[in-house]
Structure formats: structure tokens, C-alpha cells
């Protein structure tokens, strides 16, 4: 029982730092993703051709990495809520 309590205390101490690192990495991954729509799409411009493209190379890596980091951040937030 003492071992379990010691592990819980370690998780309580380390978890905020893990969440900070995950959130910074998640923001970086989202900001590094390239968009083909440009500023015209924000203001209602017609740019339908750029919305239908296949992700390749670095764009695919950043997309997948942001999904993984988002899931990990969600799991760490849930653990912090439960603990």
C-alpha cells in the first residue's frame, strides 16, 4: 500500500510538468501545419480547390503528431482530474 501511495505522489509532482511540455509541443505542431487556403478563406473568399488535397511529407507528420499530442494531453488532463 505504501508503494502505491509513493507512486501517486510522484505522479502528482511530475504531471504538471508533463502537461506543460505536451501543451507547448501541441501548440508548436498546430502552428507549423501549412494551410493552402490563405487569408482569403478566412474572409469568405472562394478557394475550393485548396480544400481537397492529400497530406504528404511534413504536413502529414505535423497533422498526425498534433493528433497524438492532443490525445496524450487529454489523457494527462483526465489523470490530473482523477488524482
C-alpha positions as CSV (number, residue, x, y, z in Angstrom):
1,X,0.0,0.0,0.0
2,X,2.9,2.3,0.8
3,X,4.4,1.7,-2.7
4,X,1.1,2.7,-4.4
5,X,0.9,6.0,-2.4
6,X,4.5,6.8,-3.2
7,X,3.8,6.3,-6.9
8,X,0.7,8.5,-6.7
9,X,2.8,11.3,-5.1
10,X,5.4,11.0,-7.8
11,X,2.7,11.3,-10.5
12,X,1.2,14.3,-8.7
13,X,4.6,16.0,-8.7
14,X,5.5,15.2,-12.3
15,X,2.1,15.6,-14.0
16,X,2.0,19.4,-14.2
17,X,5.4,19.5,-15.9
18,X,4.3,16.8,-18.4
19,X,1.2,18.8,-19.2
20,X,3.2,22.0,-19.8
21,X,5.6,20.1,-22.2
22,X,2.7,18.5,-24.0
23,X,0.8,21.8,-24.4
24,X,3.8,23.6,-25.8
25,X,4.5,20.8,-28.2
26,X,0.8,20.7,-29.2
27,X,0.8,24.5,-29.9
28,X,4.0,24.2,-31.9
29,X,2.6,21.3,-34.0
30,X,-0.6,23.2,-34.8
31,X,1.2,26.4,-35.7
32,X,3.6,24.5,-38.0
33,X,0.9,23.0,-40.1
34,X,0.6,24.5,-43.5
35,X,-2.7,25.7,-44.9
36,X,-3.4,26.1,-48.5
37,X,-6.4,28.4,-48.1
38,X,-4.5,31.6,-47.3
39,X,-6.2,34.7,-45.9
40,X,-9.0,34.7,-48.5
41,X,-10.7,31.7,-46.9
42,X,-10.9,33.5,-43.5
43,X,-12.9,36.4,-45.0
44,X,-15.2,34.3,-47.2
45,X,-13.1,34.0,-50.3
46,X,-13.8,31.3,-52.8
47,X,-10.9,28.9,-52.7
48,X,-12.5,25.4,-53.0
49,X,-9.6,23.8,-54.9
50,X,-7.2,24.0,-51.9
51,X,-9.6,22.2,-49.6
52,X,-9.3,18.9,-51.4
53,X,-5.7,17.9,-51.2
54,X,-3.8,14.9,-49.8
55,X,-1.4,15.5,-46.9
56,X,2.1,14.4,-47.8
57,X,5.5,14.6,-46.1
58,X,6.0,17.1,-43.3
59,X,2.4,18.2,-43.4
60,X,1.2,14.6,-42.8
61,X,3.7,14.3,-39.9
62,X,2.6,17.5,-38.2
63,X,-1.1,16.5,-38.6
64,X,-0.5,13.1,-37.1
65,X,1.8,14.4,-34.4
66,X,-0.8,17.0,-33.4
67,X,-3.5,14.3,-33.0
68,X,-1.2,12.1,-30.9
69,X,-0.2,15.1,-28.7
70,X,-3.8,16.1,-28.3
71,X,-4.8,12.6,-27.2
72,X,-1.9,12.5,-24.7
73,X,-2.7,15.9,-23.3
74,X,-6.4,14.8,-22.9
75,X,-5.3,11.6,-21.1
76,X,-2.9,13.6,-18.8
77,X,-5.7,16.1,-18.0
78,X,-8.1,13.2,-17.2
79,X,-5.4,11.7,-14.9
80,X,-5.0,15.0,-13.2
81,X,-8.7,15.3,-12.7
82,X,-9.0,11.8,-11.2
83,X,-6.0,12.1,-8.9
